Structures are given as C-alpha cells and as structure tokens.
Amino acid sequence: MAGFDIPRILRASSIRYGGLRVRGAPAILLGASAIVLAVGGMRVLVAAAPTLGDTLREAAKLVEAVRSDRPRLKA
C-alpha cells in the first residue's frame, strides 16, 4: 500500500448545499463535525427515550392551552 495522497484527497473533498460551497480541509472538517453532531443527537434521544412520551403529551397540552378559543381582554 502506497499511503494516502493528501493533495488528491483535499482536491476531491467538496460540499455544496444551496449557496454554501466548501472545499478541501474545511469540507472534511465540516463533514466530520456533522457526523459528531448526529451521534450526539442520537445519544440525547436515547437518553430521553423513557420520558419522551410524557414530554410530548405535556407539550401538546401546553400548545392546546395557549391556542384555546378563550376570549382575550381588549387593551
């Protein structure tokens, strides 16, 4: 095995998303940070899974209370 061709890897690394264009080392770092962020998000969801149902029910009740058709006081 000859090893890595770093300049070739950097030239081939690019990210285009809408108006965002990133090439080279920043693209590699952005991709790695996106993976780390996704793993962290999954860990949070796994940790919150036991209480997630109750939390969503309470959030739905809160939205219903805020959006109720109660008459509002006129200022």
MODELLER restraints for C-alpha pairs under 7 A, 6 or more apart:
rsr = mdl.restraints
at = mdl.atoms
rsr.add(forms.Gaussian(group=physical.xy_distance, feature=features.Distance(at['CA:10:A'], at['CA:24:A']), mean=4.35, stdev=0.5))
rsr.add(forms.Gaussian(group=physical.xy_distance, feature=features.Distance(at['CA:10:A'], at['CA:25:A']), mean=6.11, stdev=0.5))
rsr.add(forms.Gaussian(group=physical.xy_distance, feature=features.Distance(at['CA:11:A'], at['CA:24:A']), mean=5.84, stdev=0.5))
rsr.add(forms.Gaussian(group=physical.xy_distance, feature=features.Distance(at['CA:13:A'], at['CA:23:A']), mean=5.78, stdev=0.5))
rsr.add(forms.Gaussian(group=physical.xy_distance, feature=features.Distance(at['CA:13:A'], at['CA:24:A']), mean=5.20, stdev=0.5))
rsr.add(forms.Gaussian(group=physical.xy_distance, feature=features.Distance(at['CA:13:A'], at['CA:27:A']), mean=6.12, stdev=0.5))
rsr.add(forms.Gaussian(group=physical.xy_distance, feature=features.Distance(at['CA:13:A'], at['CA:28:A']), mean=6.56, stdev=0.5))
rsr.add(forms.Gaussian(group=physical.xy_distance, feature=features.Distance(at['CA:14:A'], at['CA:22:A']), mean=5.58, stdev=0.5))
rsr.add(forms.Gaussian(group=physical.xy_distance, feature=features.Distance(at['CA:14:A'], at['CA:23:A']), mean=4.23, stdev=0.5))
rsr.add(forms.Gaussian(group=physical.xy_distance, feature=features.Distance(at['CA:14:A'], at['CA:24:A']), mean=6.24, stdev=0.5))
rsr.add(forms.Gaussian(group=physical.xy_distance, feature=features.Distance(at['CA:14:A'], at['CA:27:A']), mean=5.56, stdev=0.5))
rsr.add(forms.Gaussian(group=physical.xy_distance, feature=features.Distance(at['CA:15:A'], at['CA:21:A']), mean=5.75, stdev=0.5))
rsr.add(forms.Gaussian(group=physical.xy_distance, feature=features.Distance(at['CA:15:A'], at['CA:22:A']), mean=5.17, stdev=0.5))
rsr.add(forms.Gaussian(group=physical.xy_distance, feature=features.Distance(at['CA:15:A'], at['CA:23:A']), mean=6.43, stdev=0.5))
rsr.add(forms.Gaussian(group=physical.xy_distance, feature=features.Distance(at['CA:15:A'], at['CA:27:A']), mean=5.96, stdev=0.5))
rsr.add(forms.Gaussian(group=physical.xy_distance, feature=features.Distance(at['CA:16:A'], at['CA:22:A']), mean=6.59, stdev=0.5))
